[in-house]
Structures are given as C-alpha cells and as structure tokens.
Amino acid sequence: MPRRHVHTTGPAEDPLRVALRELRTTLGMPEGFPPDVLAEAESAARAPRLPDHDATDIPFFTVDPPASVDLDQAMHLARRGNGFRIHYAIADVAAFVAPGGALDAQAHRRVQTLYFPDEKIPLHPAVLSESAASLLPGHHAPALLWQFDLDAEGRVIVSELRRALVRSRAKLDYATVQRQIDAGTAEEPVGLLKDIGLLRERLEIERGGISLRVPEQEIVKRDGAYSLTYRAPLPADGWNAQISLLTGMAAADIMIAAGTGILRTLPTAPGGAVARLRRSAEALRIDWPHHVSYAELVRSLDPDNPRHAAFLQDCTTLLRGAGYSAFTGGELPSPAVHAAVADEYTHCTAPLRRLVDRYAGELCVAAVAGQEPPDWAVVALDVLPKEMAEGSKRANTVERECVDIAEAALLKERIGDVFDAFVVDVKEHEPAVGTVHLEDPAVVARIEGGEAKLPLGERLRVRLTQADPGSAKVLFAPA
C-alpha cells in the first residue's frame, strides 16, 4: 500500500504540473507503447479467447472512483438462506495477452500501473485496460468468475472458480453507493455490500488483521497559493475492499493446496518502527496509551480528522516489508502470512493494473479444474518476485518524489516561516540531522543546519529554509 495518494488538477503550465512532467522525464517513464505492442493489443481486443460458460445473466455492478475506466472487478451479492452468495468477476487479462508476445514482454517491463498526481502510466494499452478487457457496463468481457457462499457470520463455506463471459449492468462510485445505503434506497445486491462488509470486518478483527483507512490527499491551488486537503475513505470503500481481501485469501488457499503459487507476504513490524509511530502520534496530539495496541488505535481513528489522517499516512510505513514469495513442490515460503491481513494472502483482483495478478489467477483456475498449471505461468514464478519487487520500488520512488514535489508546492511561498513540529527521527551518526513532523500542515520533512543534537521525541520550533517543487526538496532548520 502506498504511503500517500496525492491528486492534483490544473492547467498544463501550472508549476506543479511542470515539475511532475520533469519528474517523469528524470525517472525515464515511458510516454506510450511501442507500435508492435499497440498492434498486438488491438488484434487481441478484436479476438480474445472466450470462455465456454456464459454468466451474462448475472446483473453485475462495479464500484470504483468516478473517473476510473480500467475496471478489474465486478460483483453481484445475494442472500442465500441464512447466509450470502457472492459472485465476483475479475477481468481475464490472460484472454488477451499471449505468453511470450510483445504485449506480455511490455507488461513484464512495466510490472504495474504507476500513478502520478496528474496522470497515470498504465500497465496495458488503453484499448485493453480501458475498453476490451475492462468490466465496463453493457460490455461483454471474459472474466475469472469466483463464487463464494458465506454463512450468517460471513465465513466462507464453499468457493468456486471458473472462466466465464460476464456483463456488468452498472458502474457505481463509492459516494453513490454510500449515499444509497445510508438512505435505505439501495437495491439489495448493492445494500448487501454493507451487511457482508461489516461481517468480514468483524472476522478481520477476530483473526488479528487490520485495514488502514488511508485518506487521499489533493493539492488545490486557490488565489495563487496551494493548499492540502484530505478525502477520507467512506465506509463503502472498506466494505468493497473486504470482498477483494476475501478473494485474495481464497486464492492463496487454493495455491497452497495445489503446492504451486505466489503469495503476498508481510513480516511482523519491528519494534523500532512501532516506536517511531508512537513519536509521530505524540507529534500529532493523538492519545496512544501504552495498554492500547496498534490495531486498536488505528480502528479508533477518524480519517476525516486531519491529524488522524496524517497519522494514518504514517502508519503505512509498517507495510514497507511487504513482498512476493513464489513456491513450488508444496514447500511454503517463510513467512507465508501477510501480517496486516493476518492470513495467507495473494494479489489476484487487479490484473489490469498489476502483473502478478494475471499469474495468480491462472494458477488458481488450473488448480480448481484439477489441471496442471500452464508451463508459462510456472516458469515465470522464478522471476516474478524480483520483477514485482523492482516494480514496487519504482512505484514507491514515484510516490515519494510526487509527495515531495506536492509538499514543496504547498510550502514554497512560506520560506522563512516558523512552524511547530515534533522530532520523529534522528540520524545515528549525524545527531543534528533528522526528520520532523509539522503539526500544521501535516508535512514530514528533513531538518538540518543546527549544531545541537536534535531532541528525539520532543517538540521543536523549526524554520522553513527550502521549498522548491523543481528540486522536490523541503528542508527545515531549528528556529
């Protein structure tokens, strides 16, 4: 999970957007797809591999941000006795991408869609990711169709998986879903998202898992100056995420039983990382009694509160050890569990935007059908963890640099101003250099220039000495 989601809009000549374009050039971001890749994608869009099973009678719907057109998942929810039945369709990217082709090779180079505040660098050409392979309403598309039967407590009783042709009926956004559910006007398949989501959230707490409700940030320019605003996730965001988590855990179980697969893993956070979060909580005036666990604290926070929102951004640092671990021959990696999910888990629900999901889906389909996994998928397990690690590192770099540019744009008119801050980190061999967390605005930045040792864990008045979106640098010194 990224540390921050930052969005911005504005004219092309805006200094922030100019800095972001320069960043893409500096990082060597591709500006488009090579002609052979586009040609293969257009050919595949016209003639994908279609499944035998027709599930277009199921009235699926999607829940995504309003502007999204690369729709990986569609669902239909229904009551079943005292429990529920979930149909969950995942875009079948393998129906369009031939192993070893130009399109496949390009996906392995890109690894995942990269998100900048003003645009994205997609994993697949738009003719697939935003059209033929996307689960857009009114559009027939091949999919990997999961079916889950849940009991009255939301536990999975039976799961099934097969290829199917599907057709979504409606493209919904989180705000619309939330509004309809709150008003009691949602049709049952949509309204059940709350019922099932709440049950799955209780089971998450029971097994010791935790979901971070990380707000998105938006840099807005008003009257010639930038300001920082947060968009807190709605409850519907979390309920929707629970369906994806359920699927990722089911897919992991299938691959583990088959003895071949790839897991998303995360070790337990080291004590030092949690200690740093405690200093951050104090900086933001968040009460964290020592008898309260990290998970309990996070669940108590309100992402609509700017101080809580800033702390939730900091909490994603505990996810930095996440990785991908492949296995064959039934020998599981160690660790095999994702600490935040508190279970075995894999990524399999976003194949339009993430390379590994296509492979996880193929391995699961083969295992459920009692077939040997395709050779091209098994061979890729040797390189996928490294490719995904490199792709994640690139995405983290993009995110970090974008946040730095956005914060520099926010503060560039305030050089020389003094702020209240809290010292959350000090370099071991350079005790006058470290990291401060401002109280307002919620900015985390480097501090240097003083002669005395920084008071770790204490408040400090700091002066802004540098804020340049062009260099993406924000720097403070003791006031």
C-alpha positions in Angstrom: 0.0 0.0 0.0 1.4 3.4 -0.9 2.3 5.9 1.8 0.2 8.6 0.2 -2.2 9.1 -2.6 -1.9 12.6 -4.0 -4.0 14.1 -6.7 -3.9 17.5 -8.4 -5.6 19.2 -11.3 -4.8 22.4 -13.1 -3.5 23.8 -16.4 -0.5 22.3 -18.1 1.6 25.4 -17.4 1.0 25.2 -13.6 4.4 25.0 -11.9 3.4 21.8 -10.0 2.4 20.0 -13.2 5.5 21.2 -14.9 7.6 19.7 -12.1 5.7 16.5 -12.4 6.4 16.3 -16.1 10.1 16.9 -15.4 10.0 14.1 -12.8 8.6 11.7 -15.4 11.4 12.6 -17.7 14.0 12.2 -15.0 12.7 8.8 -14.0 12.6 7.6 -17.6 8.9 7.0 -17.6 7.5 5.6 -20.9 5.4 8.1 -22.9 3.5 5.5 -24.8 3.5 1.9 -26.1 5.7 0.7 -29.0 3.9 0.1 -32.3 4.2 -3.7 -32.1 2.7 -3.7 -28.6 -0.2 -1.5 -29.7 -0.8 -3.6 -32.8 -0.9 -6.8 -30.7 -3.2 -5.2 -28.2 -5.6 -4.1 -30.9 -5.6 -7.5 -32.5 -6.3 -9.2 -29.1 -9.1 -6.7 -28.4 -10.9 -7.8 -31.6 -10.5 -11.5 -31.0 -9.8 -12.5 -27.3 -10.0 -16.1 -26.1 -13.6 -16.5 -25.0 -14.8 -18.9 -22.3 -17.4 -21.6 -22.8 -19.5 -20.6 -19.7 -22.0 -17.7 -20.2 -22.7 -15.8 -17.0 -24.1 -12.7 -18.6 -27.4 -13.3 -16.9 -25.9 -12.2 -13.6 -26.5 -8.5 -13.1 -23.0 -7.5 -12.0 -22.1 -4.0 -10.9 -18.8 -2.3 -10.3 -17.7 0.1 -7.5 -14.8 2.4 -8.4 -13.7 6.1 -8.3 -16.0 8.1 -10.7 -13.3 8.7 -13.3 -12.0 5.1 -13.4 -12.4 3.1 -16.7 -9.9 0.4 -16.0 -12.4 -1.8 -14.1 -10.8 -5.0 -12.8 -13.7 -6.3 -10.6 -17.5 -6.6 -10.8 -19.8 -8.2 -8.2 -23.2 -9.4 -7.5 -24.4 -10.1 -4.0 -27.5 -12.1 -2.9 -28.9 -13.7 0.2 -28.8 -17.4 0.4 -30.7 -18.9 3.3 -29.2 -17.5 6.5 -26.1 -16.5 4.6 -25.0 -14.9 1.4 -23.7 -15.7 -2.1 -21.1 -13.6 -3.8 -20.3 -13.6 -7.5 -17.1 -11.8 -8.1 -15.8 -11.3 -11.6 -12.1 -10.5 -12.3 -11.0 -9.2 -15.7 -9.4 -12.1 -17.6 -6.3 -10.4 -18.9 -4.8 -13.8 -19.9 -7.6 -14.0 -22.5 -5.9 -11.1 -24.3 -2.2 -11.4 -23.6 -0.3 -14.2 -25.3 2.6 -15.6 -23.3 5.9 -14.5 -24.8 4.4 -11.9 -27.1 5.3 -8.2 -27.4 2.3 -7.3 -25.1 3.5 -9.8 -22.4 7.1 -8.6 -22.6 6.0 -4.9 -22.2 3.9 -5.9 -19.2 6.9 -7.5 -17.6 8.9 -4.3 -18.2 6.2 -2.1 -16.6 5.0 -4.5 -13.9 2.3 -2.2 -12.6 0.4 0.9 -13.4 2.1 4.0 -12.0 0.1 6.8 -10.5 1.2 10.4 -10.6 -0.9 13.2 -9.2 -1.9 14.4 -12.6 -1.9 11.2 -14.8 -1.0 7.5 -14.8 1.4 5.3 -16.7 -0.7 2.2 -17.5 0.4 -1.4 -17.4 -1.6 -2.3 -20.6 -2.6 -0.2 -23.6 -5.9 1.6 -23.2 -7.6 -0.5 -25.9 -7.4 -3.3 -23.4 -7.3 -1.8 -19.9 -9.9 0.9 -20.6 -12.0 -1.0 -23.2 -12.0 -4.6 -24.3 -10.7 -6.2 -21.1 -12.3 -3.7 -18.7 -15.6 -4.8 -17.0 -17.4 -1.7 -18.2 -21.2 -1.6 -18.1 -23.1 -3.1 -21.0 -19.9 -4.7 -22.3 -19.4 -8.5 -22.7 -16.0 -9.5 -21.3 -14.2 -12.7 -20.4 -13.6 -13.0 -16.7 -12.4 -15.3 -13.9 -15.6 -15.8 -12.0 -15.4 -16.5 -8.3 -18.5 -17.8 -6.4 -18.4 -17.7 -2.6 -21.1 -19.0 -0.3 -20.9 -17.4 3.2 -22.6 -18.4 6.4 -24.6 -16.0 8.6 -21.3 -14.8 10.2 -19.7 -14.1 6.9 -17.3 -17.1 6.8 -16.7 -18.8 3.5 -18.4 -22.2 3.3 -17.8 -23.0 -0.3 -15.8 -21.3 -3.0 -15.8 -22.0 -6.8 -13.8 -20.5 -9.7 -14.2 -20.8 -13.4 -13.8 -18.8 -16.6 -17.0 -17.1 -17.8 -18.3 -14.4 -20.0 -19.9 -11.6 -18.0 -21.7 -8.3 -18.5 -21.8 -5.6 -15.9 -25.0 -3.6 -15.6 -24.0 -0.6 -13.7 -20.8 1.5 -12.9 -21.2 2.9 -9.4 -18.9 5.0 -7.4 -18.2 4.9 -3.7 -20.1 8.1 -2.8 -23.2 7.0 -4.7 -23.1 3.5 -3.0 -22.7 5.1 0.4 -25.5 7.6 -0.2 -27.9 4.9 -1.4 -27.1 2.6 1.5 -27.4 5.4 4.1 -30.7 6.5 2.7 -32.0 2.9 2.5 -32.7 3.2 -1.3 -30.0 0.8 -2.5 -31.2 -2.3 -4.3 -30.5 -5.5 -2.4 -27.3 -6.5 -4.3 -25.8 -3.1 -3.5 -27.2 -2.9 0.0 -25.7 -6.2 0.9 -22.3 -4.8 0.5 -22.7 -3.2 3.9 -24.0 -6.4 5.6 -21.2 -8.6 4.1 -18.6 -5.9 4.6 -19.3 -5.4 8.3 -19.3 -9.2 8.9 -15.9 -9.5 7.1 -14.5 -6.6 9.1 -15.5 -8.3 12.4 -13.8 -11.5 11.2 -10.7 -9.4 10.3 -10.6 -8.1 13.9 -11.1 -11.7 15.2 -8.1 -13.1 13.3 -5.9 -10.1 14.2 -5.9 -8.3 10.9 -6.1 -4.6 10.2 -7.1 -2.4 7.2 -5.8 1.1 7.1 -8.3 3.7 6.0 -5.7 5.9 4.4 -7.1 9.2 3.1 -6.2 10.5 -0.3 -4.6 13.9 -0.5 -5.4 16.6 -3.0 -3.2 19.6 -3.7 -5.6 22.5 -4.6 -4.5 25.9 -5.9 -6.6 28.8 -4.7 -5.8 32.5 -5.1 -2.3 31.7 -6.4 -1.4 29.5 -3.3 -1.5 25.8 -2.8 -3.5 24.1 0.0 -3.6 20.5 1.1 -6.9 18.7 1.6 -7.8 15.2 2.5 -10.5 12.9 1.1 -11.3 10.4 3.8 -12.4 6.9 2.6 -16.0 6.1 3.1 -17.2 3.0 4.9 -18.2 1.7 1.4 -14.5 1.8 0.4 -13.7 -0.6 3.2 -16.7 -2.9 2.6 -15.7 -3.2 -1.1 -12.0 -3.9 -0.1 -13.2 -6.8 2.1 -14.6 -8.6 -0.9 -11.2 -8.3 -2.6 -9.4 -9.4 0.6 -11.7 -12.4 0.9 -10.8 -13.4 -2.7 -7.1 -12.9 -2.1 -7.2 -15.3 0.9 -9.2 -17.9 -1.0 -6.8 -17.8 -3.9 -3.8 -18.2 -1.5 -5.6 -21.3 0.0 -6.1 -22.8 -3.5 -2.4 -22.3 -4.5 -1.2 -23.6 -1.2 -3.3 -26.8 -1.5 -2.0 -27.2 -5.1 1.6 -26.8 -4.0 2.4 -24.1 -6.6 1.8 -20.4 -6.4 2.8 -16.9 -5.3 1.9 -15.2 -2.1 1.9 -11.6 -0.9 3.7 -11.6 2.4 4.5 -9.2 5.1 6.6 -9.8 8.3 5.5 -8.5 11.6 6.7 -4.9 12.1 9.9 -4.5 14.2 9.6 -2.7 17.5 11.6 0.3 16.3 9.0 1.0 13.6 6.2 1.0 16.1 8.2 3.2 18.4 8.6 5.7 15.7 4.9 5.7 15.1 4.4 6.5 18.8 6.5 9.6 18.4 4.5 10.6 15.3 1.3 10.1 17.3 2.6 12.4 20.0 3.6 15.0 17.4 0.0 15.0 16.1 -1.5 15.1 19.6 -3.1 11.6 19.3 -3.5 9.8 22.6 -2.0 6.4 22.4 -2.0 4.7 25.9 0.6 2.0 26.3 -2.0 -0.6 27.0 -3.7 0.1 23.7 -2.4 -2.0 20.7 -1.6 -0.5 17.4 -4.5 -2.2 15.8 -7.0 -0.9 18.4 -5.6 2.6 18.0 -5.9 2.6 14.2 -9.5 1.4 14.3 -10.4 4.2 16.7 -9.1 7.0 14.3 -11.3 9.2 12.2 -9.8 9.8 8.7 -11.9 12.9 8.5 -9.8 14.4 11.2 -6.7 16.0 9.6 -4.4 14.9 12.4 -5.7 11.4 12.3 -5.4 11.4 8.5 -1.7 12.4 8.7 -1.1 9.6 11.2 -2.8 7.1 9.1 -0.4 8.1 6.3 2.5 7.5 8.6 1.1 4.0 9.5 1.7 2.7 6.0 5.5 2.7 6.9 4.7 -0.6 8.7 3.9 -2.1 5.3 7.3 -1.5 3.7 8.5 -5.0 4.3 5.8 -6.5 2.0 6.9 -8.7 -0.8 6.1 -11.6 -3.1 7.1 -15.2 -2.4 6.7 -17.9 -5.0 6.7 -21.6 -4.2 6.6 -25.0 -6.0 6.6 -28.5 -4.8 4.5 -27.7 -1.8 7.2 -26.0 0.2 5.8 -22.7 1.5 8.0 -19.6 1.9 8.7 -18.2 5.3 7.0 -16.0 6.3 3.9 -17.2 4.4 1.5 -14.9 6.1 0.7 -11.3 5.4 0.9 -9.6 8.9 -1.7 -7.0 8.1 -4.2 -9.5 6.7 -3.3 -12.0 9.4 -3.6 -14.9 7.0 -2.1 -16.3 3.8 -3.0 -13.9 1.0 -2.2 -13.1 -2.6 -2.8 -10.4 -5.1 -5.3 -11.6 -7.7 -8.0 -9.0 -8.1 -6.3 -6.2 -10.2 -4.8 -7.8 -13.3 -5.4 -4.8 -15.5 -3.1 -2.8 -13.2 -0.7 -5.3 -11.6 1.3 -8.0 -13.4 1.3 -10.7 -10.7 -2.5 -10.9 -10.5 -2.7 -12.5 -14.0 -0.4 -15.3 -12.9 -2.1 -15.9 -9.6 -5.5 -16.1 -11.4 -4.1 -18.7 -14.0 -2.6 -20.9 -11.3 -5.9 -20.9 -9.3 -8.1 -21.7 -12.4 -5.9 -24.6 -13.2 -5.8 -25.9 -9.6 -9.6 -25.7 -9.3 -10.1 -27.6 -12.6 -7.7 -30.3 -11.4 -5.2 -29.5 -14.2 -1.5 -28.9 -14.2 -0.7 -25.2 -14.2 0.4 -23.8 -17.6 4.1 -24.0 -18.1 4.4 -20.3 -18.9 2.9 -19.4 -15.5 5.2 -21.9 -13.6 8.3 -20.7 -15.4 7.5 -17.1 -14.5 7.5 -17.9 -10.8 11.3 -17.8 -10.9 11.4 -14.2 -11.9 8.0 -12.7 -10.7 9.0 -11.9 -7.1 12.1 -10.0 -8.3 10.1 -8.2 -11.1 7.4 -7.3 -8.6 9.9 -6.0 -6.1 11.6 -3.8 -8.7 8.2 -2.6 -9.8 7.1 -1.8 -6.3 10.4 0.0 -5.7 9.8 2.1 -8.8 6.2 2.9 -7.7 7.5 3.9 -4.2 10.0 6.2 -5.8 7.3 7.8 -7.9 5.1 8.2 -4.9 7.9 9.6 -2.7 9.0 12.1 -5.3 5.5 13.2 -6.0 4.8 13.8 -2.4 8.0 15.8 -2.1 7.0 17.9 -5.1 3.5 18.4 -3.8 4.7 19.4 -0.3 7.3 21.8 -1.9 4.5 23.4 -3.9 2.4 23.7 -0.8 5.1 25.5 1.2 7.0 27.4 -1.5 5.5 30.8 -0.5 6.3 30.3 3.2 10.2 30.1 3.2 11.4 31.8 6.4 8.2 30.9 8.3 8.4 29.2 11.7 6.3 26.1 12.4 5.6 23.9 15.4 7.0 20.4 14.8 8.0 17.2 16.5 11.3 15.3 16.0 10.3 11.8 14.9 13.7 10.6 13.7 17.4 11.4 14.3 20.4 10.1 12.2 22.6 7.9 14.4 25.9 9.3 13.2 24.6 12.8 12.5 22.5 13.7 15.5 21.9 17.3 14.2 20.1 15.8 11.1 16.8 14.1 11.2 13.1 14.2 10.4 10.4 16.4 11.7 6.6 16.2 11.5 4.8 19.5 11.3 1.6 20.0 13.3 0.1 22.1 10.5 0.2 21.5 7.7 0.8 17.7 8.1 4.2 17.6 6.4 7.1 15.2 7.1 10.5 16.6 6.1 14.2 16.7 6.7 15.8 19.0 9.3 19.4 20.1 9.3 21.6 23.1 9.9 21.7 23.2 13.7 24.7 22.5 15.9 23.0 20.8 18.8 21.7 17.2 18.9 18.1 17.0 17.9 15.7 16.2 20.8 14.2 12.9 19.6 10.6 12.6 20.5 10.2 16.2 21.6 8.6 19.3 20.2 10.7 21.8 18.3 10.2 25.2 16.6 11.5 24.9 13.1 12.1 27.4 10.2 11.4 26.5 6.6 14.7 27.1 4.7 13.9 25.5 1.3 10.8 24.6 -0.6 11.3 24.1 -4.4 8.9 22.0 -6.4 11.6 21.9 -9.2 14.1 20.1 -7.0 11.4 18.4 -4.9 13.1 19.4 -1.7 11.6 20.7 1.5 14.1 21.5 4.3 13.9 22.9 7.8 16.3 24.1 10.4 15.9 24.7 14.1 14.3 28.1 14.6 
